[in-house]
Amino acid sequence: MLNLATETIFWRYENQELADADLVTDLTRAICSESQLSYPNSKLQVVLSEIVTNAIDHGVLGLKSKIKDSPEGFALYLLERERRINELENGWISITLEKLSPGSIQIAVQDSGAGFESTDVYPLAESTADLSLYGRGLLIVSSLCASMTHVGSGNCIVIEFDAYDDDRRTSVVGTSNTSAELTN
């Protein structure tokens, strides 16, 4: 969990700000700048893209990936995403950055959604990753981070990212019983 005694930086995006196509790129640039990591940083960009997109699509907007099962499913998914984001009035995500050591950072992404049971998602993602149009995001993140934990009700993910350790693989931890309330 985040150690608030160290230097932490917060970002919060609400409602239509979540539709910004440059949100992840801008966030990656800001995190690299604050953490003295080189930019562009494709590894961090991929990690942030996966966890921020999941927070928005599945957390804030409540979209279900199963929509993508049909041949026209991905197009329907994108149309429904656009409709929901245009009607959004009380949705948000917050990002917290903690510097651990040179090149090592901890990032928490929390959303205003209801969350999910992470112990149900990981086995499903592993079993369908090669066959499905969805379900690979958490596996990608876990392969690129030193650790990944879902906190509280599952609406907060905390990752430890090491920019200099490409050989280290993630230990995936399920849900923590710690409060997920980082921001309101």
Steps between C-alpha positions, in 0.01 A plus 500: 500500500611856452727648763373855538815593696694500172451740213174429321341671202130484415302545180122485466293488182123540498209451261580620146871534584497118486422517127827684421686291243833631634431425867734199526778664297479818709494296821800293387694817420411652841594186693831471314574865573412472870696173537802595291429212259589532134218598266369356280470189713309237303493248787337752735269621220369145449448445875317831544294446187375166630422605858356843418287364216373219726418753773304717258329232292421237761508705820352840422290408195408146610561349156517122476762344272257224400348750254806432282409131456289552187643589157367856531576511873803728500316767300203471739738527796652823365156650425377417850821639651451830315133520603576435868792740518292777338231450765746471790432735791668353808786283381866538586835330518789601723864415454751507783873482438754414767873501427663194658858522375673614181309336217247335730155646559168393641183608320146460628205549265162518669163551333151595611359164391368223721808281454522126434623181659855468369526132595230431238668700224858367498416133427255610230758731342761224497262243350361724223798724416591316180144449380321823578491861387534604863649383829867555427546840668565377853737234371695762304522729805609215725779407257634856490482594869685387810166459682130555446232501769129574497395681815169503685203430275717475190452858385863583578807341347847561642802415291870522565685594185875462460626678191838328510411138572367342181566144619293517818150356480200601704367340807126533459317546824123477522284734701633669809274564796647847534272795429497603136415858586798701382298800384135592476 
